[in-house]
Amino acid sequence: MWPWMWFFFYAPTYRWPAGGDWTQTVQTDTATTLASGNPALERLIDAHVASYGRQIGWLSEVLLGQQPDASAQERERGADALRKLRQTGRTIEALKAQAEALASAPAPKAARRISR
């Protein structure tokens, strides 16, 4: 063994700032809590109806299908995306109406007693 090899086997490991293993959790629901009127409804729509990315993708397909130089396949994809957007819009409006009805409903008697 070389005399200087002991350094590589017994040297301490230093973790300088930003020098170690990195993990990061990305929370996508934080944007909806900042400016939304109903963050719970926004998360429900994002998770179960259509995400923001999917909706933007459909908008892009509709826009590209409307271009004068669009192929027949692009026009068909655009028409299909427009149908999906319309259905998604109807679903979202129904969910918003349900949320408004729940918000405006009177509180049960037990809840009114507790709040006094």
HUBELCOR-V49985 format. One record per backbone hydrogen bond with DSSP energy under -0.5 kcal/mol. CO is the residue of the C=O (numbers start at 1). NH is the residue of the N-H. If there is no record, write none. Layout:
[[CO NH] [CO NH]]
This chain:
[[2 5] [4 7] [5 8] [5 9] [6 10] [7 11] [12 14] [14 16] [16 19] [24 26] [25 27] [26 28] [27 30] [28 31] [29 33] [30 34] [31 34] [31 35] [32 36] [38 42] [39 43] [40 44] [41 45] [42 46] [43 47] [44 48] [44 49] [45 49] [45 50] [51 55] [52 56] [53 57] [54 58] [55 59] [56 60] [57 61] [58 62] [59 63] [60 64] [61 65] [62 66] [63 66] [64 67] [67 70] [71 75] [72 76] [73 77] [74 78] [75 79] [76 80] [77 81] [78 82] [79 83] [80 84] [81 85] [82 86] [83 87] [84 88] [85 89] [86 90] [87 91] [88 92] [89 93] [90 94] [91 95] [92 96] [93 97] [94 98] [95 99] [96 100] [97 101] [98 102] [99 103] [100 104] [101 105] [108 112] [109 113] [110 114] [111 115] [112 116] [113 116]]
